[in-house]
Amino acid sequence: MDIGFIYDYLIASERLGIWIAALLTLAIYSFLYKDNPIYRFAESLLIGISVGFLLVTTFETTLMPKAFEPLAISFTGIFGSGGFGAFGSFLWLLVPVTLGLLMFTRFVPKYAWMSRVALALYIGFGAGASIPANMQSYILNQIDATIRPFLAIDSFAAAVNAAVILVGLISTLSYFYFSKAHTGIFGKAARLGTFYLMIFFGATFGYTVMARISLLIGRLTFLLRDWLGLIS
Amino acid sequence: MGFWQRARYIDRRIIFLLMLLGVGLPLLTNIGLPVRVTRDVGNVYDYIEGLNPGDVILISYDHDTGTLPEMIPMSDAILRHAFSRNLHLVGMALRAEGTAIGRQNFRRIGAEYGREEGKDFVFLGFRPEITAAILGLGTSIERVFPKDDRDIPISEIELMNTVRNYGDIALVISISDDDTPVYWVNYANARFKAKVVPAVTAVMATTFFPFIDSGQIRGMIAGLKGAAEYEKLIKIPGRAGRGMDAQSIAHMVMIGFIIMGNIAYFMSRKGK
């Protein structure tokens, strides 16, 4: 085949891709004017492609190489030269695959109870793995990080910083303690906690604005550079 | 109806239009506003700068395509820094869409520096079930990823002969648009003492500040701003630096609207 033709084809397909992406971008942004069928089409397309991609990727990169292929190999091995070893491998794979398949029994009300076996194991693993890890990350290490600065104060600024964090921790926790009325000194501490929370929300909102504008910058850069060629 | 009264009920499409101009015009003109490097990004750079050639960094693409404008500049800057320092890179993804993006980025930036796949870098692919995958990597990478993204068995890849688990990895970077780096902190760091750095969207930044003070993460790259700072540190201008002009002007437009909205509110209350 003529190399020039292939090159022209690749360039043309890239341009076509850019045009499709540009028109879909404009379709999504058309929502800013008002809701319309073109926007809804682009939105549905995005959701469909994302879900399709997830399914295909999971099937190709995980289910096939980690479950179905080894299962088929060990199954055929039982009848070949694999013998007892192949049978052991087959069972070793069959148990998790069966448990995974049990999850689909939820679609049949009569047999839905069977999915609880798999769910129980999954929740048990999740809780067992996450409770100690979360305890370490969110509680023990954070308490350590709050107290430790007081043991190594080397300047006035460090002392103020450590105090601000400790006061913030105690006052914010006070706000979320609901077994005592928020009155008196306790109420004042809880009130102070709300100010800390406001600062947190403000910072989060600021970062959110920054993130959303970054997405707009990304799309505009694409439109101005790749589609219209207005910037280098 | 007075000016301030009318300003309270301004058509939102006018605000969108002004925001579009606030972002679009700086992109066309390239103002070149300064970018100041923060401590968190500087710490990441310093840590990577302190690694020896041949040390291994694991980069996980834990994001979808919707946040590419923030993720790609970060990924590009980190990869350029790592490849320029002759570090070895292992890539993977805990989000399906991240697989395609990570694979493409590794090969694109690797080619820029003449790096060879399998010897200098490898992309392992995607694994669902975050907790199981991160915990599994602490025991054996080969058990979690028996083959790489090209379907080559791990045992046949030169780079992976010396990389078995977190013990052989100098740094884990999770490029993410959600709280997946928390899982890396909870399991890879707390359990296996792996050194973790989140490179996250700006939205997620405040989630990770407590982990910086507690030393559970080595630093953080947050959003387009973080990527622009990293580009400045490695002295390779990229798309994040240029985007920061638009970012700054757009913030000014927004601050202007907030001030105007508050004045309009109080002025209209005064008039009642």
HADDOCK unambig.tbl for C-alpha pairs under 7 A between the chains (distance, minus, plus):
assign (segid A and resid 32 and name CA) (segid B and resid 13 and name CA) 6.98 0.50 0.50
assign (segid A and resid 33 and name CA) (segid B and resid 13 and name CA) 6.48 0.50 0.50
assign (segid A and resid 54 and name CA) (segid B and resid 96 and name CA) 5.38 0.50 0.50
assign (segid A and resid 57 and name CA) (segid B and resid 96 and name CA) 6.23 0.50 0.50
assign (segid A and resid 61 and name CA) (segid B and resid 126 and name CA) 6.59 0.50 0.50
assign (segid A and resid 62 and name CA) (segid B and resid 127 and name CA) 6.59 0.50 0.50
assign (segid A and resid 133 and name CA) (segid B and resid 186 and name CA) 5.13 0.50 0.50
assign (segid A and resid 133 and name CA) (segid B and resid 187 and name CA) 6.38 0.50 0.50
assign (segid A and resid 133 and name CA) (segid B and resid 190 and name CA) 6.53 0.50 0.50
assign (segid A and resid 134 and name CA) (segid B and resid 186 and name CA) 6.20 0.50 0.50
assign (segid A and resid 136 and name CA) (segid B and resid 190 and name CA) 6.78 0.50 0.50
assign (segid A and resid 137 and name CA) (segid B and resid 186 and name CA) 5.88 0.50 0.50
assign (segid A and resid 137 and name CA) (segid B and resid 190 and name CA) 6.66 0.50 0.50
assign (segid A and resid 141 and name CA) (segid B and resid 214 and name CA) 6.17 0.50 0.50
assign (segid A and resid 142 and name CA) (segid B and resid 214 and name CA) 6.08 0.50 0.50
assign (segid A and resid 145 and name CA) (segid B and resid 213 and name CA) 6.32 0.50 0.50
assign (segid A and resid 145 and name CA) (segid B and resid 214 and name CA) 4.64 0.50 0.50
assign (segid A and resid 204 and name CA) (segid B and resid 203 and name CA) 6.69 0.50 0.50
assign (segid A and resid 204 and name CA) (segid B and resid 206 and name CA) 6.12 0.50 0.50
assign (segid A and resid 207 and name CA) (segid B and resid 202 and name CA) 5.07 0.50 0.50
assign (segid A and resid 207 and name CA) (segid B and resid 203 and name CA) 5.21 0.50 0.50
assign (segid A and resid 208 and name CA) (segid B and resid 202 and name CA) 6.24 0.50 0.50
assign (segid A and resid 208 and name CA) (segid B and resid 203 and name CA) 4.47 0.50 0.50
assign (segid A and resid 210 and name CA) (segid B and resid 202 and name CA) 6.46 0.50 0.50
assign (segid A and resid 211 and name CA) (segid B and resid 201 and name CA) 6.38 0.50 0.50
assign (segid A and resid 211 and name CA) (segid B and resid 202 and name CA) 5.03 0.50 0.50
assign (segid A and resid 211 and name CA) (segid B and resid 203 and name CA) 5.82 0.50 0.50
assign (segid A and resid 211 and name CA) (segid B and resid 223 and name CA) 6.45 0.50 0.50
assign (segid A and resid 213 and name CA) (segid B and resid 247 and name CA) 6.59 0.50 0.50
assign (segid A and resid 214 and name CA) (segid B and resid 69 and name CA) 6.45 0.50 0.50
assign (segid A and resid 214 and name CA) (segid B and resid 70 and name CA) 6.42 0.50 0.50
assign (segid A and resid 214 and name CA) (segid B and resid 224 and name CA) 6.36 0.50 0.50
assign (segid A and resid 214 and name CA) (segid B and resid 247 and name CA) 6.86 0.50 0.50
assign (segid A and resid 215 and name CA) (segid B and resid 67 and name CA) 6.66 0.50 0.50
assign (segid A and resid 215 and name CA) (segid B and resid 69 and name CA) 5.57 0.50 0.50
assign (segid A and resid 217 and name CA) (segid B and resid 23 and name CA) 6.48 0.50 0.50
assign (segid A and resid 217 and name CA) (segid B and resid 243 and name CA) 6.36 0.50 0.50
assign (segid A and resid 218 and name CA) (segid B and resid 69 and name CA) 4.60 0.50 0.50
assign (segid A and resid 220 and name CA) (segid B and resid 24 and name CA) 6.74 0.50 0.50
assign (segid A and resid 231 and name CA) (segid B and resid 28 and name CA) 6.19 0.50 0.50
